[in-house]
Amino acid sequence: MAEAEVGDDVFGEDPTVRRLEEETAALLGKEAALFVPSGCMGNEIAVAVHTRPGQAVFLDRFSHIVQVEAKAVTELLGRRFLMREGDRGRMAPEEVEAARPSDGGELGLVEVENTHNWGSGAVYSHAAIERVARAARRRGLPLHLDGARIWNASTATGATTAALAAPADTVMVCYSKGLGAPVGSAIAGTKAFIQEARGARKMFGGAMRQAGILAAGAIHALHHHVARLAEDHARARRLAEVFAETEGLAVDPREIETNIVIAQVEGPHERLHEFVRAVAAQGVLIAPFGGPGRFRAVTHLDVDDAGIEQAITAVRGAARSVLVP
Ligand SMILES: Cc1ncc(COP(=O)(O)O)c(C=O)c1O
């Protein structure tokens, strides 16, 4: 990153950013890509470009766009949501066919998330996304894919990132999650879409000057940290299996397909925070997440097998002291 060749990316003149955008577009099988500071901004840009004020986005109630980008979508952009729920965030094509705002309002976009964060890292197969995309196309609606963790989905399914992205008109990806880059995301689509996305990025204040130092970290992550994601998935599964057999915790390990484990602390909700604090006191961070009494544990490139054993010891100890009567 320190040695990255840089230029002014506001003028499209940063060679390292351009290289990252070209590599990303190729990996996703899209015409072009645009580097953005965060995944949130990437999703917000997609909504801004695909829809008009007053139109609704059809998506899962626990999608990241609803849970985190809601104020940008509704207050800054003046769009609205039409939400569905169930199957750990994965919508079915029939739901797209039936989706209609009850006040007769207009739909402008369908959005899916792969993997699904609030759904414990649930994965859509290529075939499942293709069916949703076909239903959207039949209604003349574009499909945006929040692929913050598309590399995890690709690792879990064996499908390439290009295959997983193919059914969607646009896709947002993050270099800063399991891939381990310090900063950055991208949005990809047609050249015409990316041209408009540049304007939306400027509107949100996300056009950066010598951003090549950040892009260099993302390129490193793409080249060195994708092949190892299967290790994160195996470690997450091991964590889930231990949680499942720990008194006071509940999770179905068969549901854990990628690097996110959301589990339930049984009993009164207040116990969750005590449990999280007791785990943190042993140097292991988990977060309250996903509803009352639930917490999230995520595996990533800074957690090796020894780290997982430390996490297991911490969770078992905290469960014994806080959760077992
Ligand atoms: C599915 C999903 N989309 C988008 C984002 C937003 O990414 P960022 O935090 O980089 O803005 C996240 C972040 O956790 C995410 O999980």
The ligand as an ORCA input file, in Angstrom:
! r2SCAN-3c Opt
* xyz 0 1
  C     -24.208     -7.760      3.622
  C     -23.544     -6.446      3.877
  N     -23.718     -5.453      3.002
  C     -23.132     -4.256      3.177
  C     -22.328     -4.011      4.259
  C     -21.736     -2.638      4.434
  O     -20.361     -2.621      4.366
  P     -19.525     -1.437      5.079
  O     -19.564     -1.722      6.535
  O     -18.179     -1.533      4.453
  O     -20.187     -0.157      4.724
  C     -22.124     -5.013      5.207
  C     -21.291     -4.767      6.397
  O     -21.223     -5.552      7.310
  C     -22.751     -6.271      5.007
  O     -22.639     -7.274      5.886
*
